[in-house]
Amino acid sequence: MDSYIHLDKSKLINLEYTLFREILRTNRAGAYSSSSIIGCNTRKYHGLLVTPLKEFNYKRFVFLSSLDISVVQHEKVFNLGIHKYDGSHYDPKGHKYIRDFIMDPTPKLVYRVGGVVLSVEKHLVEKEDQVLIKITLEDAHSPTMLRLKPFLAFRSVRELTKENLDANTKYEEVKNGIRIKLYDVFPYLNMQINKKNDFVPMPDWYRGIEYIKEQNRGNEFKEDLYVPGYFELPIKKGESIIFSGSLKEAAPATLKSKFTKEAAKRIPRNNLYNTLVNSASQFMVKSDKRISLLAGYHWYGESLRGTITSLPWVAGVLDDKNVADEVLANSIKQLKKEVLEASDKYDAGKLENIDVPLWLFWAVHQMEGKTAKKTLWKKYKKVFTGILKFYSDAGKDYFKVLDNGLIYAKVYGRALTWMKLYSNGHPVTPRYGAAVEVNALWFNAIKYALELAGKSADKKFVSEWQPLADKLEGSFRDNFLGNPKGGLIDCRDHDNIDRSVRPNQLVAIAMPYTPLTKEEQKGVLDIVKKLLLTPRGVRTLSPDDPVYQGMIQGDINKRNLAMHQGGVYPGFVAFFAEKYLEIHKRGGLPFIKNMVEGFEEEMTEHCLGTISECYDGDPPHKGKGAVSLLWNVAGVLRMLNLIEQYSD
């Protein structure tokens, strides 16, 4: 049976095709294994074993960068590895032996060297800092030996290492392998094989290995990696050997069964939905003390906004409801600590994410299920009232509730909404004043709290907050309707009005409580559909705008400029699809299903089986930024669930 995710076999030896397709695997505890599909690392974030360390506040470190596998026959050595050096020189050129790439159930590369057919599969062990590599000799007509040469980094994912005299290049023997610790501050890296082998010490630094993705971004891109030597062992036709790279010593006799057990845990990627369920599970991090969600890979950590805005859409595909409830509870604790319990809660430095507390009301509403309103109010009254008072009691010039009820925020040189990228030290989209989605969230929060309080006969709360809700409804309409470009005004600083056509207006119509009429909501959908919607999501700015940037490329400043001035964000499709189907019912299904096709194609691009952070605004809408983003995966999953819901 063909894999759902399949690549063009005829192009697997084409570096332009393979170098820019990546693969990612995580262990649900913060560690990951990632590279291009052919094993040539193209980012400083790539590595076979990349894991967080508690002693460094859970920052991630690359231990095992790569493993060169060589086939030895008749004293001839065929190295299947590949590394980039200066001048676009690749050595060795192992990619020329690749004949197939299979994604399911385990990512597998198949090589042919003369009469030798060799397959390589990799797993990251769940909740352990261990990578397992299975090498199988599928066919051979002569005695065959394997050589396995490990490339070591022992450095942060955000840095690069150079040959140095501080590195401790001595190794110690462990069963069927060795262990090594280049620097005292790190744990040992144990490298072992499930059968006896010879380790041949040939210590050397491989200098000037380059990462093309970093080079294209204008970052430092050259690194020296340490190779202590190589493992050598015979392999027979039909035999599989397992290589383990781990921060703890392994039991070699258990490696084969461990690999098999890990393979059995994998979610089959046989359609778009299951593929994205698999991707969603990779953001979950379970530790001894808590469960959390990462915002994205490779460089994002936990994010309150990312978690709260994504959790309702992925709650159903996590291990169970208790997991989602625990993640939400942990987010509320963090929210209290960072906002409500801050010593100076109105300090501008704590307002970088001014909308985040308001998303909690939406998240609870989405996840309430059959829970009684009275129960919800009892459970969330304290945090809800704390958040509402946090905003309503604000009285600083840069952050306050205006007399008309709108939230106003303005700190020169600071971006306070989700559009918080900077270029040359300045916000790409400052959005000073009253932002449309912040105030839509503000209105929704008050109205939802009023509903819960009303069901619980909390007359005091209702009498206190109902007048503001009534005032805010009219103020929102007065201040954000009437954009001559169509849809809603994006932001206004008193008489300074930003009429840019952006996706933020979708939040205003997607909230359970919106001040807009059905006809006004439809007007927002129409303008978004006309100017912002693409096969990969929703543009951050209309192409008609004079500052629109259609391609995300160049150094970090140029890339940041383009990401929020035209870059496409897939997560917004959930808001669009939800409102579109609410208005058009089953008649809207063909259009929404057609939107899904764009994401079907994306499963074989950028990072296989997941959704990138953003995409070029112009066709062909190539993936850019982080290779996998929680909110985007969650948004497309929500769209698929909506299709199923309206198809019944």
C-alpha positions in Angstrom: 0.0 0.0 0.0 1.4 3.4 -1.0 2.2 5.9 1.8 -0.1 8.9 2.0 3.1 11.1 2.1 5.1 10.1 -1.0 7.9 11.8 -2.9 9.0 11.6 -6.5 11.6 8.8 -6.6 13.2 10.2 -9.8 14.1 13.4 -7.9 15.6 11.9 -4.7 19.2 12.5 -6.0 18.4 16.1 -6.9 19.6 18.3 -4.1 17.4 21.2 -5.1 14.5 18.8 -4.4 15.7 17.0 -1.3 17.7 19.6 0.7 14.6 21.8 1.2 12.4 19.0 2.5 12.8 18.2 6.1 11.7 15.6 8.6 11.0 16.1 12.3 10.4 13.6 15.1 9.9 14.4 18.8 9.9 12.3 22.0 7.0 14.2 23.8 9.4 15.3 26.4 11.1 18.2 24.6 13.7 16.4 22.5 13.6 16.0 18.8 15.5 14.5 15.8 15.4 16.5 12.6 17.3 16.9 9.3 16.7 17.1 5.6 15.1 13.9 4.2 18.5 12.8 2.9 20.3 13.4 6.2 22.2 16.5 5.2 21.8 19.0 8.0 20.7 22.4 6.5 20.1 24.2 9.8 22.1 24.7 13.0 18.9 23.4 14.7 19.2 20.0 12.9 20.6 16.9 14.6 19.9 13.2 15.2 19.6 13.8 19.0 18.6 17.3 20.2 17.4 17.4 23.7 16.6 19.9 26.5 18.7 19.9 29.7 17.1 20.7 33.0 20.3 22.2 34.4 20.2 24.8 31.6 16.6 25.8 32.1 15.4 23.2 29.5 17.2 24.9 26.7 17.9 22.4 23.8 21.3 21.1 22.8 22.6 19.2 19.8 24.5 16.1 21.0 24.6 13.8 18.0 24.6 15.9 14.8 24.7 13.1 12.2 25.8 9.6 11.5 27.6 8.6 8.3 26.9 5.0 7.3 29.4 3.4 4.9 29.1 0.1 3.1 32.4 -1.8 2.7 32.7 -4.6 0.0 35.9 -5.9 -1.5 37.8 -3.3 0.5 35.9 -0.5 -1.3 34.1 2.0 1.0 30.9 3.6 -0.1 29.9 6.4 2.3 26.2 7.1 2.2 26.5 10.4 4.2 26.4 13.9 2.9 27.7 17.2 4.3 28.0 20.7 2.7 31.3 22.5 2.6 32.5 25.8 1.1 31.6 26.6 -2.4 28.5 24.3 -2.5 30.9 21.3 -2.3 29.2 18.2 -0.9 31.3 15.4 0.5 30.6 12.5 0.7 27.9 12.4 -2.0 25.8 9.6 -0.5 22.6 11.0 -1.9 23.5 9.7 -5.3 22.8 6.1 -4.0 19.3 6.9 -2.8 16.6 5.0 -4.6 13.5 5.4 -2.4 12.0 7.3 0.5 9.1 5.8 2.5 7.4 7.7 5.2 5.2 5.1 6.9 5.1 3.6 9.3 8.7 4.7 9.9 10.7 7.2 7.7 12.9 5.0 5.6 15.7 5.7 3.1 16.6 2.9 0.6 20.1 3.0 -0.9 21.6 0.9 -3.8 25.3 0.6 -4.1 26.1 -1.9 -6.9 24.5 -5.1 -5.8 23.9 -3.9 -2.3 20.5 -2.6 -1.2 20.5 -1.0 2.3 17.6 0.6 4.2 17.8 3.1 7.1 15.0 3.8 9.5 15.0 6.2 12.5 13.0 6.5 15.7 13.2 8.9 18.6 12.2 7.0 21.8 9.1 8.4 23.5 10.0 10.3 26.7 13.6 9.3 26.5 16.7 11.1 25.2 17.5 8.3 22.8 17.6 8.0 19.0 17.5 4.5 17.4 18.7 3.9 13.9 17.8 0.6 12.2 20.1 -0.4 9.3 18.9 -3.4 7.2 20.9 -5.2 4.5 18.1 -5.9 2.1 20.3 -7.5 -0.6 23.9 -8.3 -1.1 25.9 -10.8 -3.1 29.3 -10.5 -1.3 30.4 -10.3 2.3 29.5 -6.8 3.6 30.8 -4.6 6.4 29.3 -1.5 7.9 31.1 1.5 9.2 29.2 4.0 11.3 30.9 7.4 11.9 29.2 9.7 14.4 29.5 13.5 14.2 29.3 15.2 17.6 28.4 18.8 18.4 27.6 19.2 22.2 26.3 22.8 21.8 23.2 24.9 22.0 20.8 24.8 19.1 21.3 28.6 18.8 25.1 28.4 18.5 27.7 26.8 16.4 30.9 25.1 17.6 34.5 25.3 16.4 37.5 23.2 16.9 38.9 24.0 20.4 41.3 22.7 23.0 38.7 22.7 25.8 36.9 19.7 24.3 37.6 16.4 26.1 38.1 14.0 23.2 38.7 11.0 25.4 36.1 8.2 25.3 35.1 5.4 27.6 34.0 1.9 26.6 30.5 0.7 27.4 28.8 -2.5 26.3 29.0 -2.7 22.5 30.0 0.9 22.2 31.5 4.0 23.7 30.5 7.0 25.7 31.9 10.5 25.4 31.4 13.9 27.0 33.1 16.7 25.2 32.6 19.2 28.0 32.1 18.6 31.7 28.9 20.6 31.9 27.1 18.0 29.7 26.0 14.5 30.3 27.6 11.6 28.4 26.5 10.6 25.0 26.3 6.8 24.8 26.7 5.3 21.3 26.0 1.6 21.2 25.0 -1.2 18.8 22.9 -4.2 19.4 25.7 -6.6 18.3 29.4 -6.7 19.0 31.5 -4.4 16.9 34.9 -2.9 16.7 35.4 0.8 17.5 38.3 2.2 15.6 39.5 5.5 17.2 40.3 8.1 14.5 39.8 11.4 16.4 39.4 14.4 14.1 37.5 17.7 13.6 35.6 18.0 10.4 36.0 21.7 9.7 33.8 24.1 7.8 30.6 22.1 7.6 27.9 24.5 6.3 24.2 24.9 6.8 22.5 26.3 3.8 19.4 27.5 5.5 21.4 29.6 7.9 23.5 30.9 5.0 20.4 32.0 3.1 19.1 33.8 6.2 22.4 35.8 6.6 23.3 34.0 9.8 26.6 32.4 10.8 26.6 29.0 9.0 29.9 27.3 9.3 30.7 24.7 12.0 33.4 22.2 13.0 32.1 18.8 14.3 34.1 16.3 16.2 34.4 12.6 15.0 35.9 10.3 17.6 36.3 7.4 15.1 34.0 4.8 13.6 32.2 1.5 14.5 32.8 -1.4 12.2 30.9 -4.7 12.1 29.8 -7.3 9.5 26.2 -7.5 8.4 24.5 -10.4 6.5 21.8 -10.2 3.9 18.4 -9.8 5.6 20.0 -8.8 8.9 19.2 -5.5 10.8 21.4 -3.8 13.2 20.3 -1.1 15.6 22.5 1.9 16.5 21.5 3.8 19.7 22.5 7.4 20.6 21.4 8.1 24.1 22.1 10.3 27.2 21.8 7.1 29.3 23.6 3.8 28.8 21.4 1.3 26.9 21.1 -2.4 27.1 22.2 -3.6 23.6 20.2 -6.8 23.8 16.9 -4.8 24.1 17.5 -2.4 21.2 15.7 -4.4 18.5 12.6 -5.0 20.6 12.6 -1.3 21.7 12.7 -0.2 18.0 9.7 -2.5 17.2 7.7 -1.2 20.2 8.4 2.4 19.2 7.2 1.7 15.6 4.0 0.3 16.9 3.2 3.5 18.8 3.2 5.6 15.7 -0.1 7.1 14.4 -0.6 5.9 10.8 -0.3 8.8 8.4 -2.8 7.5 5.9 -4.7 10.7 5.3 -4.5 14.4 6.0 -6.4 14.2 9.3 -4.2 11.4 10.8 -1.1 13.1 9.5 -1.9 16.3 11.4 -3.0 14.3 14.5 0.5 12.8 14.4 2.0 16.3 14.0 -0.2 17.7 16.8 1.1 15.1 19.2 4.6 16.2 18.6 4.0 19.5 20.3 3.0 17.8 23.6 5.7 17.8 26.3 5.2 15.6 29.3 7.6 15.9 32.3 7.4 14.6 35.8 5.7 17.7 37.0 3.5 19.0 34.2 2.2 18.7 30.7 2.6 21.5 28.2 2.5 22.3 24.5 5.3 23.8 22.5 4.5 26.6 20.1 6.6 25.2 17.3 9.8 23.7 16.0 12.7 24.2 15.8 13.3 27.3 17.9 10.0 28.0 19.7 9.4 27.1 23.3 6.2 27.3 25.3 3.9 30.2 24.4 0.8 31.2 26.3 -0.8 32.6 23.2 0.1 29.5 21.2 -1.2 27.1 23.8 -4.5 29.0 24.6 -5.4 29.6 21.0 -4.6 26.1 19.8 -5.7 23.9 22.7 -9.5 23.9 21.9 -8.7 22.7 18.4 -6.3 19.9 19.4 -7.9 18.9 22.7 -9.7 16.0 21.0 -6.6 14.5 19.6 -4.4 14.6 22.7 -4.1 11.5 24.8 -7.3 12.1 26.6 -9.5 14.9 28.0 -7.5 15.0 31.2 -4.4 16.0 29.3 -6.2 19.0 27.7 -7.7 20.0 31.1 -4.3 19.9 32.7 -2.7 21.9 29.9 -5.4 24.6 30.3 -5.0 24.6 34.1 -1.2 25.0 33.7 -1.8 27.9 31.3 -4.1 29.6 33.8 -1.4 29.3 36.5 1.2 30.8 34.2 -1.3 33.6 33.2 -1.9 34.5 36.8 1.8 34.6 37.5 2.8 36.6 34.5 -0.1 39.1 34.4 -2.4 39.1 37.3 0.1 38.6 40.1 2.9 40.7 38.7 4.2 43.3 41.1 3.5 46.1 38.6 0.8 44.7 36.4 0.6 47.8 34.2 4.3 47.8 33.4 4.8 48.1 29.6 7.2 45.3 29.6 4.5 42.9 30.7 2.2 43.9 27.9 4.0 42.4 25.0 1.0 40.0 24.6 -1.8 42.3 25.4 -4.5 40.1 23.9 -3.4 36.8 25.5 -5.5 36.9 28.7 -8.6 37.6 26.7 -8.1 34.4 24.6 -8.8 32.4 27.8 -12.5 33.2 27.7 -12.7 32.0 24.1 -10.8 28.8 25.0 -13.0 27.9 28.0 -16.1 28.5 25.9 -14.8 26.3 23.1 -13.9 23.5 25.6 -16.9 23.8 27.9 -18.7 20.8 26.4 -21.6 19.7 28.6 -20.3 21.4 31.7 -23.1 23.4 33.4 -22.8 27.2 33.3 -23.0 27.4 37.1 -20.1 25.0 37.4 -18.0 27.0 35.0 -18.7 30.3 36.7 -17.8 28.8 40.1 -14.5 27.4 38.6 -13.4 30.4 36.6 -15.0 33.4 38.3 -11.9 34.4 40.2 -9.6 34.3 37.2 -12.2 35.8 34.8 -12.9 38.7 37.1 -9.2 39.2 37.7 -8.5 39.5 34.0 -11.5 41.8 33.3 -10.4 44.1 36.1 -6.8 44.0 34.9 -8.0 45.8 31.8 -10.7 47.9 33.2 -8.6 49.3 36.0 -5.7 50.2 33.7 -5.1 53.9 33.9 -1.7 54.6 32.3 -1.5 56.7 29.2 -0.1 53.8 27.2 -2.6 51.2 28.4 -6.2 51.9 29.4 -9.9 51.5 28.6 -11.1 54.6 26.9 -14.4 56.3 27.9 -16.1 54.5 25.0 -15.1 51.1 26.4 -12.3 50.2 23.9 -9.0 48.9 25.0 -6.2 51.3 24.0 -2.5 50.4 24.0 0.4 52.4 22.7 4.1 52.2 23.5 6.3 53.8 20.9 8.8 51.3 19.4 6.9 48.3 20.8 4.5 45.9 19.2 1.9 44.8 21.7 -0.4 42.5 19.7 0.3 39.1 18.1 1.9 41.0 15.1 5.1 41.6 17.0 7.9 41.1 14.6 10.7 43.8 14.3 12.8 44.9 11.4 15.9 47.0 12.0 14.8 47.5 15.6 11.3 48.9 14.7 7.9 47.1 14.8 6.9 45.9 11.4 3.2 46.5 12.4 3.1 48.8 15.5 -0.7 48.9 15.5 -0.7 51.7 18.1 -4.1 52.4 19.8 -7.2 50.3 19.6 -6.7 47.1 17.7 -9.7 45.3 16.1 -9.0 41.8 17.4 -8.1 42.9 20.9 -11.4 44.7 21.2 -13.3 41.9 19.7 -11.8 39.6 22.3 -12.6 42.2 25.0 -16.2 42.3 24.0 -16.4 38.5 23.8 -14.8 38.1 27.2 -17.3 40.4 28.9 -20.3 38.9 27.2 -19.3 35.3 28.0 -18.6 36.2 31.7 -22.0 37.9 31.8 -23.7 34.7 30.4 -22.0 32.5 33.0 -22.7 34.9 35.8 -26.3 35.3 34.7 -26.9 31.5 34.8 -25.5 31.5 38.3 -27.6 34.4 39.4 -24.6 36.6 40.2 -26.5 39.8 40.1 -23.6 41.9 41.4 -21.3 40.9 38.6 -24.1 41.4 36.0 -25.0 44.9 37.2 -21.3 45.9 37.3 -20.4 44.7 33.8 -23.5 44.9 31.7 -23.3 48.7 31.1 -19.8 48.4 29.8 -20.8 45.6 27.4 -23.7 47.7 26.1 -21.4 50.7 25.6 -18.6 48.6 24.0 -21.0 47.1 21.4 -21.9 50.5 20.0 -18.3 51.8 20.2 -16.9 48.8 18.4 -19.3 49.3 15.5 -18.7 53.1 15.5 -14.9 52.7 15.4 -14.2 49.6 13.2 -17.0 49.6 10.6 -16.9 51.7 7.5 -13.5 50.8 6.1 -13.7 52.1 2.5 -11.4 49.2 1.4 -13.9 46.7 2.7 -14.3 44.8 5.9 -13.2 46.3 9.3 -10.7 48.9 10.2 -7.6 47.2 11.6 -6.5 49.7 14.2 -7.1 53.3 15.2 -5.2 55.7 17.4 -7.9 58.4 17.8 -8.0 60.2 14.5 -5.0 58.2 13.1 -6.8 55.3 11.3 -5.2 52.2 9.9 -7.4 50.9 7.1 -5.1 48.1 6.1 -7.0 44.9 5.0 -5.6 42.3 7.4 -6.8 39.0 8.8 -7.2 40.3 12.4 -10.8 41.2 11.5 -11.6 37.5 11.2 -11.3 37.3 15.0 -14.1 39.8 15.3 -16.5 37.5 13.4 -15.3 34.2 14.8 -15.9 35.0 18.5 -19.0 33.4 20.0 -20.1 36.9 21.0 -19.7 39.5 18.3 -21.1 43.1 18.0 -21.5 42.6 14.2 -24.7 41.7 12.4 -24.8 38.6 10.1 -24.6 40.9 7.0 -21.6 42.7 8.5 -19.9 39.4 9.2 -20.5 38.3 5.7 -18.9 41.5 4.5 -15.7 40.6 6.4 -15.7 37.1 4.9 -16.1 38.5 1.4 -13.2 40.9 1.7 -11.0 38.3 3.2 -11.9 35.8 0.5 -11.3 38.3 -2.2 -7.9 39.8 -1.0 -6.4 37.6 1.7 -7.3 34.0 1.2 -4.7 31.7 -0.5 -4.3 27.9 -0.8 -2.1 28.0 2.3 -4.1 30.2 4.5 -4.7 33.9 5.0 -2.4 36.8 4.0 -1.4 39.3 6.7 -2.0 42.2 4.2 -3.8 42.7 1.0 -1.7 42.6 -2.2 -3.3 45.9 -3.2 -1.5 47.6 -0.3 1.6 49.7 -1.3 3.7 48.1 1.5 2.7 44.5 0.6 5.6 42.0 0.5 4.9 38.9 -1.5 8.1 36.9 -0.8 9.7 36.1 2.5 13.4 36.1 1.8 16.7 37.7 2.6 18.2 38.4 6.1 16.2 38.4 9.3 15.1 42.1 8.9 13.8 41.6 5.4 12.1 38.3 6.3 10.4 39.8 9.3 9.2 42.7 7.2 7.6 40.3 4.7 6.1 37.9 7.2 3.6 40.5 8.5 3.2 42.6 5.4 1.9 39.8 3.2 3.1 36.5 4.6 0.4 33.8 4.8 -0.7 32.3 8.2 -2.7 29.0 8.0 -4.2 29.2 11.5 -6.7 31.9 10.4 -8.4 29.4 8.0 -10.2 27.9 11.0 -11.9 31.2 11.8 -12.7 31.7 8.1 -14.1 28.2 7.6 -16.2 28.3 10.8 -18.0 31.5 9.9 -18.3 30.6 6.2 -20.0 27.3 7.0 -22.1 28.9 9.7 -23.5 31.3 7.0 -23.6 28.9 4.0 -24.2 25.6 5.8 -23.8 22.5 3.6 -23.7 24.8 0.6 -20.4 26.1 1.7 -18.7 22.6 1.9 -17.4 22.5 -1.7 -15.5 25.7 -1.2 -14.0 24.7 2.2 -13.1 21.2 0.9 -11.3 22.9 -2.0 -9.3 24.9 0.6 -8.2 21.6 2.2 -6.5 20.6 -1.1 -3.8 23.2 -0.6 -2.8 21.6 2.7 -2.9 18.1 1.1 -0.1 19.3 -1.2 1.8 20.8 1.7 2.3 17.4 3.4 5.2 16.8 1.0 6.8 20.2 1.2 9.1 22.1 3.6 8.7 19.7 6.6 6.9 16.5 5.7 3.6 15.9 7.4 3.1 19.2 9.1 2.3 22.9 8.6 4.9 25.6 8.5 4.9 28.9 10.4 4.0 31.0 7.4 4.1 31.0 3.6 5.0 33.5 0.9 2.1 35.7 0.0 2.7 35.2 -3.7 2.4 31.8 -5.5 3.6 29.1 -5.2 3.3 30.0 -1.5 6.4 28.3 -0.3 6.7 27.5 3.4 8.9 29.8 5.5 9.8 30.3 9.2 9.5 27.5 11.7 8.9 24.2 10.0 6.0 23.2 12.2 3.7 25.5 14.2 1.1 24.4 16.7 -1.5 27.0 15.9 -1.4 26.3 12.2 -1.7 22.5 12.6 -4.5 23.1 15.1 -6.3 25.5 12.7 -6.3 23.0 9.8 -7.4 20.2 12.1 -10.3 22.4 13.2 -11.2 23.0 9.5 -11.3 19.2 8.9 -13.5 18.7 11.9 -15.9 21.4 10.7 -16.1 19.7 7.3 -17.1 16.4 9.1 -19.6 18.2 11.3 -21.4 19.9 8.4 -21.2 16.8 6.2 -23.4 14.8 8.7 
